[in-house]
């Protein structure tokens, strides 16, 4: 396999649905495993993934998600989202996918930088104490752009 | 393809992973590590032992498995094998490159 030209991956995670959070985490971790730098900027609903009280209670989207193969009205019934989320978590556990909290620890230990978006933190009236201990800081989007400081940097919005 | 390392001929795939684990010995592991810019220490060998044991038990390797192994924590793992720890450690251990995305 030829040597990749990607040197650094910057992810912006704006959603809190399990499928999006895991997509960001798997890609960020995968980058580190390949010797590529990676950082995640959590903004808007993506902030739920780094709130101590919320991170273990994320759900998959059962409404407005055609790939669930379930009528939209059914997806909106009480308990359906929780049920689908539990099913998905069980399947991921079988693949040795860590739960959100443990995944964040792995990312942080692997050298992946974790940032919270200042605007979104202010908007949701969050304090530093509400966020995970592994957080590297609270940044503006301008600060985050300045993290793209080398050739071969890619920025991805999720 | 064949490659000569530590006075022995070994078969490797295009990325440099041994294709026959029975050809592996510690000298070969040391030489592969050198090619990767890594000077082996007891700490490195402890991981290599763990990886080879998992390979023999046919258990898949993952970064989470390393965390749970009790052999090393993830930070130290990245420090010991900079620039893709599991990729490099498996190459030194003479086992196939892990197929997992995690």
Interface residues (C-beta under 8 A of the other chain):
Chain A: X1 X26 X29 X30 X32 X33 X34 X35 X95 X96 X97 X98 X102 X106 X109 X110 X111
Chain B: X14 X15 X60 X62 X63 X64 X65 X67 X73 X74 X75 X78 X82 X83 X84 X85 X86 X87 X100 X101 X102
